[in-house]
Amino acid sequence: AAVRSTPLPTGIVVQCQNERSQHKNKSMAMKYLKSRLYERELQQKNDKISEENKLKKDIAWGSQIRSYVLHPYKMVKDHRTNLEDSNAARVLDGDIDEFVQAYLMTTTVNSMPDASG
């Protein structure tokens, strides 16, 4: 006795007619269904991860956010906002509020709709 199962939310169809017993076929069909649901979930997770990875910047020379020059002069430059600070020691001690504020201002200005159009 063959068994066919179609869970409505997913629409995945599984059928089994390997055994003579309907109970065994139903058990096998449930195992197939579980396997397909697991594969589907894995595929969705992999798709989500690959989509997130597309949004990441390339980790390469020249794609850094900030440059620190400590010799022969001291300077910190934020490449996203072009903000420069000559007190590198203060920035290295963790006082980066000025850089954070400049970045937030840049992203806020860039995300505002254009009033001229």
N, C-alpha and C positions, 0 to 999 in steps of 0.2 A: 504494500500500500504506500503510494508515494505521498510525500508531504511537501507543500509549498507554503512559505511564510513570507508576508510582505508587511513589515511595520510601517504604518502610515506616515509618521513624521519624516522618515528617511527615504522611503520609496525603494529600498534595496530589496530585491527578490532573491530568496534562496529556496532551493528545492532539493529533495533527497529521495532517492528510490533505490538505494544500495541494498537494503535489507528487506526481508519479507515482513518484518514486524513494523507496524505503524509507529509504535512507541520508540523503537530504535531509530527509525528514520526521522522522527520528530526531534529526538535528542541530537542526532547528527546535524540536522538542519539548524538547530539552535547554536551548535558549535560553529558552523559555517557563518551564521549571522553575526555571532560575537566576533569572529575573526574579521569579517568585512567591516563591522562598525569600528573595530580597533584600527584597522588600516585607514579607514576614512578619517578618524580622529587624528592619527599620526600625520596624514597628508595635510589636514587643515593646520596643524601646528607647524609643520615644515613650511607651508605657504606663508604663514604669518611671520615666521622667523626670517624667511628670505625677503619678505616685503620690508621688514624692519631693517634688515641689512642693506637694502637698497638706499635707505634714507641716511645711512651713516656716511660720514666723510671718509675719503681715502686716507689711510695712515701712511703718509709719504713725506719726504723732505719738502718743506715749503708749505705744508698744510697746517702748520702749528697755529695756535691761537695767540700766543704771546712769545716774545723774544726777550731774553735777559742778557744784557751785555754787562760784564763785570770788569773787563780789562780791555783797553787802557782807560776807559771812562765807564761810568755806571749809568745804565739806562734800562728801563723796561718799556717795551712797546706792545700794545695790543693791536694785532693786525686786523681785527674785525672793525674796530672803531677808529684806528689810527691815533689813539691816545698814547702819549708818552709821559713817563715819569722818571725824573733823574734820581729819585731816592729808592734805589733798588733794594737796599737793606730793609726798608720798611715794608716793601711789597713781599720780599722773601720771608718776613716775619708774619705774614698773613693779612696785612692790611690791604685788601684788594677791593674795598668798598667803592672806590672811585672808578675802577674798571668795570665793576658790576653795574653801577649806575649808568655809566656811559653806554654799556651794551644794552641795558634795558631801554634807555632812551632811543637808541638806534633802532632796536626791533619794534618799539612802539611807533616811532615815526614811519618806519617802512611798512607796518601793517595797517596804518590808517588809510581809509579810502581817499582817493584824490578828489578834492573839492572842485577842481577846475573842469572836470568832465561831467 
